[in-house]
Amino acid sequence: MRRLLVPVISMILVLGAGTAAVAGGSDRSLRTYAKDTWRSMVAMTDPGTGLVSDNITGDLATPAKYTSPTNIGGYLWSAVVAERLGIISRGEARARVSKTLDTLATLRHHTASGMFYNWYDPADGSVVTVWPEDGATVTPFLSSVDNGWLAAALRVVKGALPELRGKADRVLAPMNFGFYYNPSATSPIGTRGLIRGGFWDSPPPGCSVPQNGVWFTCNHYDITVTEPRIATYLGIGAGQIPPKAYFDTMRTLPDNCDYSWQEMRPQGFDTTHLGVAVYEGSYRYRGITFVPSWGGDMFEALMPDLFVPEAAWGPRSWGRNHPATVAAQIEHGLNDAGYGYWGFSPASNPAGGYSVYGVDAMGMDTNGYPSDVQESKYDAGFGDCRPAGPAPDYGDGVVTPHAAFLALPYAKGPVVANLAKLRSDFDAYGPGGFYDAINVGTGQVAKRYLSLDQAMIMGALGNELSADVLKRAFVTPEFERQIRPLLARETFNVPARQPLPQLQLHGTPAS
């Protein structure tokens, strides 16, 4: 098993060598990344329908023949960012977004909930029932989290392009996230009221729950630090879901032997919010305390923060957790695994297909997500309930650039240095910006672009270079009145001023 060993002092010297260039031209580099990333979004978008494909080959020549509500939403907010950064004109942004909204208004969807199916053909907007890549039958599904990202994008359009507010609202207003809310669903810590994964409007294969004329998934989202919280925010903000639902999800699984299969034993305290008993649990990895996600990836932890100013509204919760999450990802990539690079999130597999990547130690799921191809396992044990496993032997790490971009608000200097090093050391950059993933051990690169990952890059760059453009467009006074007090009242079991030197570059705090 091959492992790249990078002593800490050598890593400091490597980063220090380019510090002056990073400090002097970081924003210029970021603007270049935005311009090139937008080029991939344009190449993926059907000019007739305004629907963006799920992915495209690295030469920007062959787009996929399917798309999702998340992809469509990502294109919409990317167009807003491209306009604000001067990449396209206001007129072009308006024309592009308007075309997409016109198509959305004609797409087949579930009338009772206002929700959209998971897969459409971008060429004509038809619902995908036969998977174009292998001919498999697809039972049309309507996902809560995918519709959440579309709704988030529609809110951004309303805030950033008021001349299109009416068109956006015609799609957004009927979307009822209360349709996904199950008030009787119970989490392992005993809270009641969770969001379902989604539903089918015809009988699906496998497990389902018939109710209200549809077939709901058997699973619910019961974790706090994961991307479905965008749907919970939207439902609460619109008055479709009760505010207490925010506290019904788990910060960690319980601290008892019944749940000793989780990654490590949580430490925390019990409290109550809005009448809901909350266990404020957290994990600790290499001296960093944080509330974990399910898989330990950057996407789950930080994508909702592109739209909801979580760190500002929850200074004692998200304001502590987001920097700690970024610091732990950096610590893993540079010092624990010794890859020399960092940023781990689900993305294309450099060897082909799609895989989940993360920092195993940072996720509650003890079986994933790995940061390397060899899927080395971290096992801290669970006190007397489960002994610790052997130390992991990390192999060829897979770094996903979009994960690093998401860290911009919390570690700009290290982000810019990491991206510059990826670009200089590997064939990691093409006509549409950074390719989707890099095996930093072998040098193998996934030379394709995923519209979701590119949209996360565009969103992060827009917020960094244009004064939180997505947050400002997304948030309304009513939404802030509903959501900000929830985030503000909570204190995560994360120290207020824990040392996070990983967020600094060459001794200088990241800006």
C-alpha positions as CSV (number, residue, x, y, z in Angstrom):
1,M,0.0,0.0,0.0
2,R,1.6,3.2,-1.1
3,R,1.6,6.2,1.2
4,L,3.0,9.7,0.7
5,L,4.8,10.7,3.9
6,V,5.0,14.4,4.4
7,P,6.6,15.5,7.7
8,V,5.0,18.6,9.3
9,I,8.1,20.8,9.0
10,S,8.5,19.9,5.3
11,M,4.8,20.8,4.7
12,I,5.3,24.2,6.3
13,L,8.3,24.8,4.0
14,V,6.3,23.8,1.0
15,L,3.5,26.1,1.8
16,G,5.8,28.9,2.9
17,A,7.6,28.9,-0.5
18,G,4.5,30.2,-2.2
19,T,3.0,32.4,0.5
20,A,3.9,35.7,-1.1
21,A,2.4,34.8,-4.4
22,V,-0.8,33.5,-2.6
23,A,-1.1,36.7,-0.6
24,G,-0.6,39.0,-3.6
25,G,-2.8,37.3,-6.1
26,S,-5.3,35.1,-4.3
27,D,-8.4,37.1,-5.5
28,R,-7.1,37.2,-9.0
29,S,-6.7,33.4,-8.9
30,L,-10.1,33.0,-7.5
31,R,-11.7,35.1,-10.2
32,T,-9.9,33.0,-12.8
33,Y,-11.3,29.9,-11.3
34,A,-14.8,31.4,-11.3
35,K,-14.5,32.4,-15.0
36,D,-13.3,28.9,-16.0
37,T,-15.8,27.1,-13.8
38,W,-18.7,29.1,-15.3
39,R,-17.5,28.0,-18.8
40,S,-18.2,24.4,-17.8
41,M,-21.7,25.3,-16.6
42,V,-22.4,27.0,-20.0
43,A,-21.1,23.9,-21.8
44,M,-23.4,21.6,-19.8
45,T,-26.6,23.7,-20.4
46,D,-29.0,22.9,-23.2
47,P,-29.5,26.2,-25.2
48,G,-33.1,25.3,-26.0
49,T,-34.4,24.4,-22.5
50,G,-31.9,26.2,-20.2
51,L,-31.5,22.9,-18.3
52,V,-28.0,22.0,-17.2
53,S,-26.8,18.4,-17.5
54,D,-25.6,16.4,-14.5
55,N,-22.0,16.2,-15.8
56,I,-19.8,16.7,-18.8
57,T,-16.5,15.3,-20.0
58,G,-13.3,17.1,-19.3
59,D,-13.0,18.5,-22.8
60,L,-16.5,20.1,-22.4
61,A,-17.7,18.1,-25.4
62,T,-20.2,15.5,-24.1
63,P,-22.8,16.3,-21.5
64,A,-24.9,13.7,-19.7
65,K,-28.4,13.1,-20.8
66,Y,-30.0,13.6,-17.4
67,T,-30.3,16.3,-14.8
68,S,-31.8,16.9,-11.3
69,P,-33.5,19.7,-9.4
70,T,-30.2,20.2,-7.5
71,N,-28.3,20.6,-10.8
72,I,-30.9,23.0,-12.2
73,G,-30.8,25.1,-9.0
74,G,-27.0,25.1,-9.1
75,Y,-27.0,26.6,-12.6
76,L,-29.4,29.3,-11.5
77,W,-27.3,30.5,-8.5
78,S,-24.2,30.1,-10.7
79,A,-25.6,32.5,-13.2
80,V,-26.3,35.0,-10.4
81,V,-22.7,34.7,-9.3
82,A,-21.3,35.0,-12.9
83,E,-23.2,38.3,-13.3
84,R,-22.1,39.7,-10.0
85,L,-18.4,38.9,-10.8
86,G,-18.7,40.5,-14.2
87,I,-18.2,37.3,-16.1
88,I,-21.5,37.8,-17.9
89,S,-23.7,40.9,-18.4
90,R,-26.9,41.5,-16.5
91,G,-28.8,40.9,-19.7
92,E,-27.2,37.6,-20.3
93,A,-27.9,36.5,-16.7
94,R,-31.5,37.6,-17.0
95,A,-32.0,35.7,-20.3
96,R,-30.4,32.5,-19.1
97,V,-32.3,32.4,-15.8
98,S,-35.5,33.4,-17.5
99,K,-35.2,30.5,-20.0
100,T,-34.6,28.0,-17.2
101,L,-37.6,29.4,-15.2
102,D,-39.8,29.1,-18.2
103,T,-38.9,25.5,-18.7
104,L,-39.3,24.7,-15.0
105,A,-42.9,26.1,-15.2
106,T,-43.7,23.4,-17.8
107,L,-42.0,20.4,-16.3
108,R,-44.1,17.5,-15.0
109,H,-44.1,17.6,-11.2
110,H,-46.2,16.5,-8.2
111,T,-49.0,19.0,-8.1
112,A,-50.1,18.4,-4.5
113,S,-46.7,19.2,-3.0
114,G,-45.3,21.4,-5.8
115,M,-42.2,19.1,-5.8
116,F,-40.1,18.0,-8.8
117,Y,-38.8,14.6,-9.9
118,N,-35.2,13.7,-9.4
119,W,-34.3,13.1,-13.0
120,Y,-35.2,15.0,-16.2
121,D,-33.9,14.9,-19.8
122,P,-32.2,18.3,-20.2
123,A,-32.9,18.2,-24.0
124,D,-36.7,18.2,-23.7
125,G,-37.6,18.3,-20.0
126,S,-39.2,14.9,-19.9
127,V,-39.1,12.8,-16.8
128,V,-36.4,10.1,-17.0
129,T,-38.0,6.6,-16.7
130,V,-35.1,4.7,-18.5
131,W,-31.6,5.4,-17.3
132,P,-29.7,6.7,-20.4
133,E,-26.4,5.1,-19.4
134,D,-27.5,1.5,-19.1
135,G,-31.2,1.2,-20.0
136,A,-32.3,0.4,-16.4
137,T,-35.9,1.2,-15.4
138,V,-36.3,4.3,-13.2
139,T,-39.3,4.7,-10.9
140,P,-39.7,8.5,-10.7
141,F,-38.7,9.8,-7.3
142,L,-39.1,13.2,-5.6
143,S,-36.3,13.9,-3.1
144,S,-36.7,16.3,-0.2
145,V,-33.0,17.5,-0.3
146,D,-32.9,17.9,-4.1
147,N,-36.0,20.0,-4.1
148,G,-34.4,21.9,-1.2
149,W,-31.5,23.0,-3.4
150,L,-33.9,24.0,-6.2
151,A,-36.0,26.1,-3.8
152,A,-32.8,27.7,-2.4
153,A,-31.8,28.7,-5.9
154,L,-35.3,30.2,-6.6
155,R,-35.0,32.3,-3.5
156,V,-31.6,33.5,-4.7
157,V,-33.2,34.5,-8.1
158,K,-35.9,36.4,-6.3
159,G,-33.4,38.3,-4.2
160,A,-30.8,38.9,-6.9
161,L,-32.9,39.4,-10.0
162,P,-36.1,41.1,-8.9
163,E,-37.3,41.5,-12.5
164,L,-37.7,37.7,-12.5
165,R,-39.3,37.5,-9.1
166,G,-42.7,36.7,-10.5
167,K,-41.4,33.8,-12.7
168,A,-39.4,32.4,-9.8
169,D,-42.3,32.6,-7.4
170,R,-44.6,30.8,-9.7
171,V,-42.3,27.7,-9.3
172,L,-41.4,28.3,-5.7
173,A,-44.7,29.2,-4.1
174,P,-46.4,25.8,-4.6
175,M,-43.4,23.9,-3.1
176,N,-44.5,22.6,0.3
177,F,-41.8,21.1,2.4
178,G,-44.4,20.2,5.0
179,F,-45.3,17.3,2.7
180,Y,-42.1,15.6,3.6
181,Y,-42.4,16.2,7.4
182,N,-43.5,13.2,9.5
183,P,-44.5,14.4,13.0
184,S,-44.5,10.9,14.3
185,A,-41.1,9.8,13.2
186,T,-38.8,9.2,16.2
187,S,-35.0,9.5,16.3
188,P,-32.7,7.3,18.4
189,I,-32.6,9.9,21.1
190,G,-36.4,10.0,21.4
191,T,-37.2,13.2,19.6
192,R,-40.3,13.1,17.4
193,G,-40.7,14.9,14.0
194,L,-38.3,14.3,11.0
195,I,-38.0,15.0,7.3
196,R,-38.5,12.0,5.0
197,G,-36.0,11.2,2.3
198,G,-38.6,11.6,-0.3
199,F,-41.5,9.8,-2.1
200,W,-42.6,8.1,-5.3
201,D,-46.0,8.8,-6.8
202,S,-46.3,5.2,-8.1
203,P,-45.4,2.0,-6.2
204,P,-41.6,1.5,-6.2
205,P,-39.6,-1.6,-5.7
206,G,-38.3,-2.1,-2.2
207,C,-39.3,-0.5,1.1
208,S,-41.9,2.3,1.0
209,V,-44.8,3.7,3.2
210,P,-48.1,4.4,1.4
211,Q,-49.6,7.6,2.7
212,N,-51.4,10.7,1.3
213,G,-51.6,9.2,-2.2
214,V,-47.8,8.6,-2.5
215,W,-45.2,6.1,-1.4
216,F,-42.8,7.7,1.1
217,T,-39.3,6.4,1.7
218,C,-38.8,4.3,4.9
219,N,-35.9,6.5,5.9
220,H,-35.9,9.9,7.6
221,Y,-33.1,12.4,8.0
222,D,-32.2,12.5,11.7
223,I,-28.7,14.0,11.7
224,T,-28.1,17.8,12.2
225,V,-24.8,18.2,10.4
226,T,-25.9,17.1,7.0
227,E,-27.2,18.7,3.8
228,P,-30.9,17.9,4.2
229,R,-31.1,20.7,6.9
230,I,-31.6,23.1,4.0
231,A,-35.1,21.5,3.5
232,T,-35.8,21.9,7.2
233,Y,-34.7,25.5,7.1
234,L,-37.0,26.2,4.1
235,G,-39.9,24.4,5.7
236,I,-39.6,26.3,9.0
237,G,-39.0,29.6,7.2
238,A,-42.2,29.2,5.2
239,G,-44.3,28.1,8.2
240,Q,-44.7,24.6,6.7
241,I,-42.7,22.7,9.4
242,P,-42.7,23.5,13.2
243,P,-39.6,25.3,14.5
244,K,-38.9,22.5,16.9
245,A,-38.0,20.3,14.0
246,Y,-34.6,22.0,14.0
247,F,-33.9,20.4,17.4
248,D,-35.4,17.0,16.6
249,T,-32.3,16.0,14.7
250,M,-29.3,14.5,16.4
251,R,-26.0,16.3,17.0
252,T,-24.5,12.9,17.6
253,L,-26.0,9.5,18.3
254,P,-26.5,8.7,22.0
255,D,-23.6,8.0,24.4
256,N,-24.4,4.4,25.3
257,C,-23.4,0.9,24.3
258,D,-26.5,0.5,22.2
259,Y,-24.9,2.9,19.7
260,S,-21.3,1.8,20.2
261,W,-21.2,1.0,16.5
262,Q,-20.8,4.8,15.7
263,E,-17.3,6.1,14.9
264,M,-16.3,7.0,18.4
265,R,-17.8,7.7,21.8
266,P,-19.3,11.2,21.9
267,Q,-18.9,13.6,24.7
268,G,-21.6,16.1,25.6
269,F,-24.4,17.3,27.8
270,D,-28.2,17.2,27.9
271,T,-30.3,20.4,27.4
272,T,-33.7,21.4,26.2
273,H,-34.8,23.7,23.4
274,L,-38.4,24.5,22.6
275,G,-39.4,21.7,24.8
276,V,-37.2,19.2,22.9
277,A,-34.6,17.2,24.8
278,V,-31.3,17.7,23.0
279,Y,-28.1,15.8,23.5
280,E,-25.3,18.2,22.6
281,G,-22.7,15.6,21.7
282,S,-19.4,16.1,19.8
283,Y,-16.4,14.1,18.7
284,R,-12.7,14.8,19.1
285,Y,-10.1,14.0,16.4
286,R,-6.4,14.9,16.7
287,G,-7.1,17.5,19.3
288,I,-10.1,19.2,17.4
289,T,-13.6,19.0,18.9
290,F,-16.5,19.2,16.5
291,V,-20.1,18.0,15.9
292,P,-19.8,15.3,13.2
293,S,-21.7,14.8,10.0
294,W,-22.7,11.3,8.9
295,G,-19.9,10.7,6.5
296,G,-17.2,13.2,7.5
297,D,-17.3,15.1,4.3
298,M,-17.3,18.9,3.6
299,F,-20.5,18.8,1.5
300,E,-22.7,17.7,4.3
301,A,-21.2,20.2,6.8
302,L,-20.8,23.3,4.7
303,M,-23.1,23.4,1.6
304,P,-26.1,24.9,3.5
305,D,-23.8,27.6,4.8
306,L,-23.6,28.9,1.2
307,F,-27.1,30.3,1.7
308,V,-27.9,30.5,5.4
309,P,-25.5,32.6,7.4
310,E,-25.1,29.8,10.0
311,A,-21.9,31.0,11.6
312,A,-23.2,34.5,12.1
313,W,-26.6,33.5,13.3
314,G,-25.3,30.7,15.5
315,P,-22.0,32.0,16.9
316,R,-22.0,29.4,19.7
317,S,-23.1,26.5,17.4
318,W,-22.2,26.8,13.8
319,G,-19.8,29.6,14.4
320,R,-17.7,27.2,16.3
321,N,-18.3,24.1,14.3
322,H,-17.6,25.2,10.8
323,P,-14.1,26.4,11.5
324,A,-13.4,23.2,13.5
325,T,-14.7,21.1,10.6
326,V,-12.4,22.8,8.1
327,A,-9.4,22.6,10.5
328,A,-9.9,18.9,11.0
329,Q,-10.1,18.3,7.2
330,I,-6.8,20.2,6.8
331,E,-5.2,18.3,9.7
332,H,-6.2,15.0,8.2
333,G,-4.9,15.7,4.7
334,L,-1.6,17.4,5.7
335,N,-0.6,15.7,8.9
336,D,-2.5,12.6,9.8
337,A,-2.8,10.9,6.4
338,G,0.2,12.8,5.0
339,Y,-1.2,13.3,1.5
340,G,0.2,16.9,1.2
341,Y,-3.3,18.1,0.1
342,W,-6.7,18.3,1.6
343,G,-10.5,18.6,0.8
344,F,-12.6,15.5,0.9
345,S,-16.2,15.1,-0.2
346,P,-18.3,12.8,-2.5
347,A,-17.2,13.2,-6.1
348,S,-16.1,11.4,-9.2
349,N,-13.8,8.5,-8.7
350,P,-10.6,9.0,-10.6
351,A,-10.7,5.4,-11.6
352,G,-14.3,5.8,-13.0
353,G,-17.8,6.3,-11.7
354,Y,-18.7,8.1,-8.5
355,S,-17.6,7.5,-4.9
356,V,-18.1,9.0,-1.5
357,Y,-15.0,10.6,0.1
358,G,-14.6,12.2,3.5
359,V,-12.6,12.0,6.7
360,D,-13.7,8.7,8.3
361,A,-12.9,9.9,11.8
362,M,-15.2,12.9,11.3
363,G,-18.3,11.0,10.5
364,M,-20.8,9.0,12.6
365,D,-20.8,6.2,10.1
366,T,-18.1,3.9,11.2
367,N,-17.9,2.3,7.7
368,G,-17.1,5.5,5.8
369,Y,-16.4,7.8,4.2
370,P,-12.8,7.1,3.3
371,S,-10.3,9.7,2.2
372,D,-8.3,7.2,0.2
373,V,-8.8,4.6,-2.5
374,Q,-7.8,1.8,-0.1
375,E,-10.6,2.8,2.2
376,S,-8.4,2.7,5.3
377,K,-10.6,2.6,8.4
378,Y,-10.2,4.8,11.5
379,D,-11.6,3.2,14.7
380,A,-11.2,5.1,17.9
381,G,-13.3,2.5,19.8
382,F,-16.2,3.3,22.2
383,G,-14.9,3.2,25.8
384,D,-15.6,-0.2,27.4
385,C,-18.3,-1.0,24.8
386,R,-15.9,-1.5,21.8
387,P,-12.1,-1.6,21.8
388,A,-10.3,0.6,19.4
389,G,-9.2,-0.8,16.1
390,P,-5.7,-0.8,14.6
391,A,-4.2,2.5,13.4
392,P,-5.2,3.2,9.8
393,D,-2.6,2.9,7.0
394,Y,-3.7,5.6,4.6
395,G,-2.9,4.9,1.0
396,D,-3.6,7.0,-2.2
397,G,-5.7,9.9,-1.1
398,V,-8.5,11.3,-3.3
399,V,-8.8,15.1,-3.0
400,T,-12.0,16.9,-4.3
401,P,-11.4,20.6,-5.1
402,H,-15.0,21.6,-4.5
403,A,-14.5,20.6,-0.8
404,A,-11.6,23.1,-0.5
405,F,-13.6,25.9,-2.1
406,L,-16.4,25.4,0.5
407,A,-13.8,26.2,3.2
408,L,-13.1,29.7,1.9
409,P,-14.9,31.6,4.6
410,Y,-12.9,29.9,7.3
411,A,-9.4,29.4,5.9
412,K,-8.9,31.5,2.8
413,G,-5.1,31.4,2.8
414,P,-4.8,27.6,3.2
415,V,-7.6,27.1,0.6
416,V,-5.8,29.2,-2.0
417,A,-2.4,27.6,-1.3
418,N,-4.0,24.1,-1.5
419,L,-5.7,24.8,-4.8
420,A,-2.5,26.3,-6.3
421,K,-0.5,23.3,-5.2
422,L,-3.1,20.9,-6.7
423,R,-2.9,22.8,-10.0
424,S,0.8,23.0,-10.2
425,D,1.5,19.4,-9.1
426,F,-1.1,17.5,-11.2
427,D,-2.9,17.7,-14.5
428,A,-5.9,18.8,-12.3
429,Y,-7.1,21.8,-14.3
430,G,-8.9,22.0,-17.6
431,P,-11.0,24.3,-19.8
432,G,-13.8,24.3,-17.2
433,G,-11.6,24.8,-14.1
434,F,-10.5,22.1,-11.7
435,Y,-11.4,18.6,-12.7
436,D,-13.7,16.8,-10.2
437,A,-11.2,14.7,-8.2
438,I,-7.5,13.9,-8.0
439,N,-5.8,10.7,-6.7
440,V,-2.8,12.5,-5.2
441,G,-0.9,9.3,-4.7
442,T,-1.0,8.0,-8.2
443,G,-1.7,11.3,-10.0
444,Q,-4.8,9.9,-11.7
445,V,-7.4,12.6,-12.3
446,A,-11.2,12.3,-12.8
447,K,-11.3,14.4,-16.0
448,R,-15.0,15.4,-15.9
449,Y,-17.1,18.1,-14.4
450,L,-20.2,17.6,-12.2
451,S,-22.6,20.4,-12.3
452,L,-23.4,20.1,-8.6
453,D,-19.7,20.3,-7.6
454,Q,-19.1,23.2,-10.1
455,A,-22.1,25.0,-8.6
456,M,-20.7,24.7,-5.1
457,I,-17.5,26.2,-6.4
458,M,-19.3,29.1,-8.0
459,G,-21.4,29.7,-4.9
460,A,-18.3,29.7,-2.6
461,L,-16.5,32.1,-5.0
462,G,-19.5,34.4,-5.3
463,N,-19.8,34.7,-1.5
464,E,-16.0,35.3,-1.1
465,L,-15.6,37.8,-4.0
466,S,-18.9,39.5,-3.9
467,A,-19.8,40.1,-0.2
468,D,-21.9,37.0,0.4
469,V,-24.0,37.5,-2.7
470,L,-25.9,34.2,-2.2
471,K,-26.7,34.7,1.4
472,R,-27.9,38.3,0.8
473,A,-30.2,37.2,-2.0
474,F,-31.5,34.1,-0.2
475,V,-32.3,35.6,3.2
476,T,-35.5,37.7,3.6
477,P,-36.6,39.5,6.8
478,E,-39.2,36.9,7.5
479,F,-36.8,34.0,7.0
480,E,-34.4,35.6,9.4
481,R,-37.1,36.1,12.0
482,Q,-38.0,32.4,11.8
483,I,-34.5,30.8,11.6
484,R,-32.0,33.1,13.3
485,P,-33.4,32.7,16.9
486,L,-33.2,28.9,16.5
487,L,-29.5,29.0,15.6
488,A,-28.7,31.7,18.2
489,R,-30.1,29.9,21.2
490,E,-28.0,26.8,20.9
491,T,-24.5,26.0,22.2
492,F,-22.7,23.1,20.6
493,N,-20.3,21.0,22.8
494,V,-17.4,22.7,20.9
495,P,-15.0,25.0,22.8
496,A,-15.4,28.7,22.1
497,R,-11.8,29.4,21.5
498,Q,-10.2,26.1,20.8
499,P,-6.8,26.5,19.0
500,L,-7.1,25.9,15.3
501,P,-3.7,26.6,13.8
502,Q,-4.7,24.7,10.7
503,L,-6.7,27.7,9.6
504,Q,-3.5,29.8,9.4
505,L,-1.0,30.0,6.6
506,H,2.7,30.6,7.5
507,G,1.8,32.0,10.8
508,T,-0.7,34.6,9.5
509,P,-4.4,34.2,10.2
510,A,-6.5,33.3,7.1
511,S,-8.5,36.3,5.8
